[in-house]
Amino acid sequence: PNGGVLDQGDRNMTQYGLRGRLGYEVNPGFIPFVEAGVDTRQYDRKFDDFGYQRSSDGVTIRGGATIELTRLLSAEISAGATHREYEDKRLGTLTSPVVDGALTYRLSALTTIRGTISNSIDETTVVGARGIQYLRGALEIQHALRRNLILTAGLRASESKYQGVAIEEKGLGAFVRAEYRFNRNVAIRASYAYDRIHSSLPASSYDSHTFLLGIRL
């Protein structure tokens, strides 16, 4: 309100990770798999603005399957657990189930409808919170106007619970995206997203508008 500048540089971090998946094709329409990953998150500042060391190491293990239900309908589901160890012992550890599901319906050769749902953990710099356990879902429709011009639009919803403090957030949003493919290897992508977040913490609810333009290689 007073026109000041809020420094949020303590949120800047770099994440390094390695993930592998091993699957076996039982038949062309059913491929079970196991997946494991490790990562480390290193914050640019050793201590955040409240004196916490938020750098951490994590490991995730899950199992699942890709399933072709019909020639037009396919699914991928997986479940497992993720565990994080924080550099700051006051934050302890964080263990959470991870669940991912996707259902894809090919309405035509040009149009695809896709629904997704996921449950995992995310980062936060809220005082006393180890992380955020979130549940996210989305429904999108993708249509090819031309072979190299793809349009996507969708709706999404989320629920976030902060671990270690009594804060919950619920979100609703919509997004549109356009992708132009110059060839099989290079594409340019532009997108816009609107999100409305309602927080149980007073004066913390907000609306956001996100515009992105990028190149995909």
KEKE-3310 file (N, C-alpha, C; in steps of 0.2 Angstrom, whole numbers, plus 5000, padded with zeros to 4 digits):
npx = (5004:5010:5019:5031:5045:5046:5057:5059:5069:5074:5067:5073:5080:5089:5086:5092:5091:5088:5079:5072:5064:5056:5049:5037:5031:5017:5006:5002:4993:4994:5006:5014:5024:5039:5045:5058:5066:5078:5083:5090:5088:5094:5095:5098:5101:5108:5101:5084:5073:5069:5078:5078:5086:5083:5086:5086:5086:5078:5068:5059:5048:5038:5025:5016:5005:5002:4988:4979:4963:4953:4954:4953:4953:4964:4974:4985:4991:4998:5006:5014:5027:5035:5049:5057:5072:5077:5089:5089:5087:5076:5065:5063:5058:5049:5036:5026:5011:5011:5002:4997:4987:4980:4969:4965:4956:4954:4945:4944:4954:4960:4957:4959:4954:4959:4961:4968:4975:4984:4994:5005:5020:5026:5037:5039:5041:5035:5034:5039:5033:5036:5033:5022:5007:4999:4984:4980:4970:4965:4957:4957:4956:4962:4966:4970:4973:4980:4992:5004:5000:4994:4981:4976:4965:4958:4952:4956:4959:4964:4970:4978:4988:4997:5011:5015:5010:4994:4987:4977:4973:4963:4961:4955:4955:4959:4965:4974:4983:4994:5003:5016:5023:5038:5046:5049:5057:5058:5048:5037:5029:5015:5006:4992:4986:4974:4971:4962:4965:4960:4963:4965:4971:4970:4968:4976:4972:4971:4971:4978:4987:4995:5006:5015:5029:5038:5051:5052:5062)
npy = (4994:5006:5008:5002:4990:4973:4961:4945:4937:4926:4915:4910:4896:4882:4866:4850:4834:4816:4804:4788:4776:4760:4749:4736:4728:4720:4717:4725:4735:4736:4742:4739:4748:4753:4767:4778:4792:4804:4819:4836:4851:4867:4882:4899:4908:4904:4905:4909:4923:4922:4915:4901:4886:4881:4872:4855:4837:4824:4809:4799:4786:4776:4766:4760:4760:4761:4761:4755:4757:4758:4759:4773:4778:4780:4778:4783:4778:4780:4777:4781:4786:4800:4808:4820:4827:4840:4853:4862:4857:4860:4860:4847:4832:4827:4817:4811:4804:4800:4803:4800:4803:4801:4803:4800:4805:4802:4812:4815:4814:4826:4832:4831:4826:4828:4823:4826:4822:4825:4822:4828:4835:4852:4867:4880:4896:4900:4904:4892:4881:4866:4861:4861:4851:4846:4845:4843:4846:4844:4849:4848:4853:4849:4855:4853:4865:4866:4855:4859:4869:4870:4872:4874:4873:4875:4870:4871:4865:4866:4861:4865:4861:4867:4860:4859:4871:4880:4882:4883:4882:4885:4884:4890:4890:4895:4892:4895:4890:4891:4883:4883:4874:4874:4864:4846:4847:4860:4872:4886:4893:4901:4907:4909:4911:4911:4913:4910:4911:4906:4909:4902:4910:4926:4940:4935:4930:4929:4935:4930:4933:4926:4927:4919:4916:4906:4895:4879:4865)
npz = (5000:5003:4993:4994:4992:4991:4996:4990:4988:4996:4992:4981:4972:4967:4959:4958:4950:4948:4939:4936:4926:4925:4915:4910:4896:4896:4888:4872:4877:4891:4902:4916:4928:4938:4947:4952:4961:4965:4973:4975:4983:4983:4991:4986:4996:5011:5023:5026:5027:5039:5046:5044:5037:5022:5012:5005:5004:4994:4991:4980:4977:4967:4960:4946:4931:4913:4904:4890:4888:4878:4860:4859:4872:4885:4900:4914:4929:4945:4961:4977:4988:4995:5002:5012:5018:5028:5029:5040:5056:5064:5056:5054:5046:5031:5025:5013:5004:4987:4973:4956:4942:4926:4912:4896:4882:4865:4855:4842:4827:4828:4840:4858:4874:4891:4907:4923:4939:4954:4969:4980:4987:4990:4990:5003:5011:5022:5039:5051:5044:5036:5023:5009:5007:4993:4983:4966:4952:4935:4919:4902:4885:4869:4853:4836:4825:4814:4807:4813:4823:4838:4849:4866:4880:4897:4913:4931:4948:4965:4981:4996:5010:5023:5030:5047:5051:5054:5040:5026:5009:4995:4977:4961:4944:4926:4910:4894:4880:4867:4854:4842:4830:4822:4817:4820:4831:4836:4844:4847:4861:4869:4883:4894:4910:4923:4940:4956:4972:4988:5005:5021:5030:5036:5025:5015:5003:4985:4968:4952:4937:4924:4911:4899:4888:4877:4871:4865:4865)
capx = (5000:5014:5023:5038:5048:5046:5062:5058:5075:5075:5064:5076:5083:5091:5085:5095:5087:5089:5074:5072:5057:5057:5042:5037:5025:5013:5004:5002:4988:4995:5013:5016:5031:5041:5049:5062:5069:5081:5084:5092:5086:5099:5093:5103:5103:5109:5096:5079:5072:5067:5083:5078:5090:5077:5089:5084:5086:5072:5068:5052:5047:5031:5023:5009:5004:4999:4983:4975:4956:4950:4958:4952:4954:4970:4975:4991:4990:5003:5005:5020:5028:5040:5052:5062:5076:5079:5096:5087:5083:5069:5060:5062:5057:5042:5034:5019:5010:5011:4997:4996:4982:4979:4964:4965:4951:4955:4939:4945:4961:4963:4955:4960:4952:4963:4960:4974:4975:4990:4995:5012:5022:5029:5041:5036:5045:5031:5038:5037:5030:5041:5031:5015:5004:4994:4980:4978:4966:4964:4953:4959:4954:4968:4964:4975:4970:4984:4997:5009:4997:4990:4978:4974:4961:4957:4951:4960:4957:4969:4969:4985:4988:5004:5013:5018:5006:4987:4985:4974:4972:4959:4961:4951:4958:4958:4971:4974:4989:4995:5010:5017:5029:5042:5048:5049:5062:5058:5041:5036:5023:5012:5000:4989:4982:4971:4970:4959:4967:4957:4967:4962:4975:4967:4972:4981:4969:4973:4970:4984:4987:5001:5008:5022:5031:5044:5053:5053:5067)
capy = (5000:5012:5008:4999:4984:4967:4957:4938:4933:4920:4909:4907:4890:4877:4859:4845:4828:4811:4800:4783:4772:4753:4746:4729:4728:4714:4717:4732:4739:4736:4742:4741:4751:4756:4773:4780:4798:4808:4826:4840:4858:4871:4889:4904:4910:4898:4906:4913:4930:4921:4911:4894:4884:4877:4867:4849:4831:4820:4803:4797:4779:4775:4761:4761:4757:4764:4756:4757:4755:4756:4763:4780:4780:4778:4780:4781:4779:4778:4779:4779:4790:4805:4809:4825:4829:4847:4855:4864:4852:4863:4858:4840:4828:4828:4812:4811:4800:4804:4799:4804:4799:4804:4800:4804:4803:4805:4813:4814:4814:4833:4834:4826:4828:4825:4825:4824:4823:4823:4823:4828:4841:4858:4871:4886:4899:4902:4902:4886:4876:4862:4861:4861:4845:4849:4841:4847:4842:4849:4846:4852:4850:4851:4854:4855:4869:4864:4850:4862:4874:4867:4876:4870:4877:4870:4872:4868:4866:4864:4862:4865:4861:4868:4856:4862:4877:4879:4886:4879:4886:4882:4888:4888:4893:4893:4893:4894:4889:4890:4881:4883:4870:4875:4857:4841:4849:4867:4875:4892:4892:4906:4904:4914:4908:4915:4909:4913:4907:4908:4906:4903:4915:4933:4945:4932:4927:4934:4933:4930:4933:4924:4927:4916:4915:4902:4891:4872:4862)
capz = (5000:5004:4987:4996:4988:4996:4994:4991:4986:5000:4989:4975:4973:4961:4960:4954:4952:4944:4940:4932:4926:4922:4913:4906:4892:4897:4881:4870:4881:4898:4904:4923:4929:4944:4946:4958:4959:4970:4971:4981:4982:4986:4991:4985:5003:5016:5028:5023:5030:5046:5050:5043:5032:5019:5007:5007:5000:4994:4987:4979:4975:4965:4955:4942:4925:4908:4902:4885:4889:4871:4855:4860:4879:4889:4907:4917:4936:4949:4968:4980:4993:4994:5009:5012:5024:5028:5032:5047:5060:5067:5051:5054:5040:5028:5021:5010:4999:4980:4968:4950:4937:4919:4908:4889:4877:4858:4852:4835:4825:4829:4847:4863:4880:4896:4914:4927:4946:4957:4976:4982:4992:4987:4994:5006:5015:5028:5046:5054:5039:5032:5016:5007:5004:4988:4978:4960:4946:4929:4914:4897:4878:4865:4846:4831:4820:4808:4810:4817:4827:4843:4854:4872:4885:4902:4920:4936:4955:4969:4988:4999:5017:5025:5036:5053:5053:5052:5034:5020:5003:4989:4971:4955:4938:4919:4906:4887:4878:4859:4852:4835:4829:4816:4814:4825:4836:4839:4844:4851:4865:4872:4887:4899:4916:4929:4946:4961:4978:4994:5010:5028:5033:5034:5020:5011:4997:4980:4961:4949:4930:4922:4904:4897:4881:4877:4865:4867:4861)
cpx = (5004:5019:5030:5039:5049:5051:5060:5063:5077:5072:5068:5080:5085:5090:5088:5092:5089:5083:5074:5066:5059:5050:5043:5030:5022:5010:5003:4997:4989:5003:5013:5023:5032:5045:5052:5066:5073:5083:5087:5090:5090:5097:5099:5106:5103:5103:5091:5078:5071:5072:5083:5083:5085:5080:5088:5086:5080:5073:5061:5052:5039:5031:5016:5009:5001:4994:4979:4968:4953:4955:4958:4953:4959:4971:4982:4990:4996:5002:5012:5021:5034:5043:5057:5065:5079:5085:5095:5084:5077:5063:5058:5062:5050:5041:5027:5018:5010:5007:4996:4991:4981:4974:4964:4960:4952:4948:4939:4953:4965:4962:4956:4958:4956:4961:4966:4972:4981:4990:5002:5014:5026:5033:5037:5042:5041:5034:5035:5034:5036:5039:5024:5012:4999:4991:4978:4975:4965:4960:4954:4957:4960:4965:4969:4972:4973:4989:5002:5006:4992:4987:4975:4970:4959:4955:4955:4958:4963:4967:4976:4984:4996:5005:5017:5014:4999:4985:4983:4972:4968:4960:4957:4955:4957:4964:4970:4981:4989:5002:5010:5023:5032:5044:5047:5053:5061:5050:5042:5029:5021:5006:4998:4985:4980:4969:4967:4961:4964:4961:4964:4966:4972:4971:4977:4978:4971:4971:4977:4983:4994:5002:5015:5023:5037:5045:5054:5057:5067)
cpy = (5006:5012:5005:4993:4979:4962:4949:4934:4927:4914:4906:4901:4886:4870:4855:4838:4822:4806:4794:4779:4765:4750:4740:4729:4721:4712:4724:4737:4740:4736:4744:4744:4753:4762:4776:4787:4801:4815:4830:4847:4863:4879:4894:4907:4905:4899:4911:4919:4928:4916:4904:4892:4879:4872:4860:4843:4827:4814:4801:4790:4778:4769:4762:4758:4762:4759:4759:4754:4753:4760:4770:4783:4776:4781:4779:4783:4777:4781:4777:4784:4794:4807:4814:4826:4836:4848:4858:4859:4854:4861:4851:4837:4829:4821:4812:4806:4804:4799:4803:4799:4804:4800:4804:4801:4806:4806:4812:4814:4821:4835:4829:4830:4824:4828:4822:4826:4821:4825:4823:4833:4846:4862:4877:4889:4902:4899:4896:4880:4872:4862:4861:4854:4847:4843:4845:4843:4847:4845:4850:4848:4853:4850:4857:4859:4867:4859:4853:4868:4871:4872:4871:4875:4872:4874:4868:4870:4864:4865:4861:4865:4862:4863:4859:4869:4876:4883:4881:4884:4882:4887:4885:4893:4891:4895:4892:4894:4888:4888:4880:4879:4871:4869:4852:4843:4856:4870:4881:4891:4899:4904:4910:4910:4913:4911:4913:4909:4910:4905:4907:4908:4922:4937:4942:4929:4932:4931:4934:4929:4931:4923:4924:4915:4912:4898:4884:4868:4854)
cpz = (5000:4998:4989:4991:4993:4993:4995:4988:4990:4997:4983:4976:4967:4963:4955:4955:4946:4945:4934:4932:4923:4921:4910:4902:4892:4891:4879:4873:4888:4899:4911:4923:4936:4943:4952:4956:4966:4968:4977:4979:4986:4985:4990:4991:5008:5021:5025:5028:5038:5050:5048:5037:5028:5013:5010:5002:5000:4990:4986:4975:4973:4960:4952:4936:4920:4905:4896:4885:4883:4866:4856:4867:4882:4895:4909:4925:4940:4956:4972:4986:4992:5001:5008:5019:5024:5032:5039:5051:5063:5062:5051:5047:5037:5024:5019:5005:4992:4976:4962:4945:4931:4915:4902:4885:4870:4855:4845:4833:4827:4836:4852:4870:4886:4902:4918:4935:4949:4965:4977:4987:4988:4992:4997:5010:5021:5034:5049:5050:5036:5025:5015:5004:4999:4985:4972:4955:4941:4923:4908:4890:4874:4858:4842:4826:4813:4811:4814:4822:4832:4848:4860:4877:4891:4909:4925:4943:4959:4977:4991:5006:5019:5031:5041:5055:5050:5046:5029:5015:4998:4983:4965:4950:4931:4916:4899:4885:4870:4858:4844:4834:4822:4813:4820:4831:4839:4838:4849:4855:4869:4877:4892:4904:4921:4934:4952:4967:4984:5000:5017:5032:5031:5030:5016:5004:4991:4973:4957:4941:4928:4914:4903:4890:4881:4871:4868:4862:4862)
residu = (PRO:ASN:GLY:GLY:VAL:LEU:ASP:GLN:GLY:ASP:ARG:ASN:MET:THR:GLN:TYR:GLY:LEU:ARG:GLY:ARG:LEU:GLY:TYR:GLU:VAL:ASN:PRO:GLY:PHE:ILE:PRO:PHE:VAL:GLU:ALA:GLY:VAL:ASP:THR:ARG:GLN:TYR:ASP:ARG:LYS:PHE:ASP:ASP:PHE:GLY:TYR:GLN:ARG:SER:SER:ASP:GLY:VAL:THR:ILE:ARG:GLY:GLY:ALA:THR:ILE:GLU:LEU:THR:ARG:LEU:LEU:SER:ALA:GLU:ILE:SER:ALA:GLY:ALA:THR:HIS:ARG:GLU:TYR:GLU:ASP:LYS:ARG:LEU:GLY:THR:LEU:THR:SER:PRO:VAL:VAL:ASP:GLY:ALA:LEU:THR:TYR:ARG:LEU:SER:ALA:LEU:THR:THR:ILE:ARG:GLY:THR:ILE:SER:ASN:SER:ILE:ASP:GLU:THR:THR:VAL:VAL:GLY:ALA:ARG:GLY:ILE:GLN:TYR:LEU:ARG:GLY:ALA:LEU:GLU:ILE:GLN:HIS:ALA:LEU:ARG:ARG:ASN:LEU:ILE:LEU:THR:ALA:GLY:LEU:ARG:ALA:SER:GLU:SER:LYS:TYR:GLN:GLY:VAL:ALA:ILE:GLU:GLU:LYS:GLY:LEU:GLY:ALA:PHE:VAL:ARG:ALA:GLU:TYR:ARG:PHE:ASN:ARG:ASN:VAL:ALA:ILE:ARG:ALA:SER:TYR:ALA:TYR:ASP:ARG:ILE:HIS:SER:SER:LEU:PRO:ALA:SER:SER:TYR:ASP:SER:HIS:THR:PHE:LEU:LEU:GLY:ILE:ARG:LEU)
# end
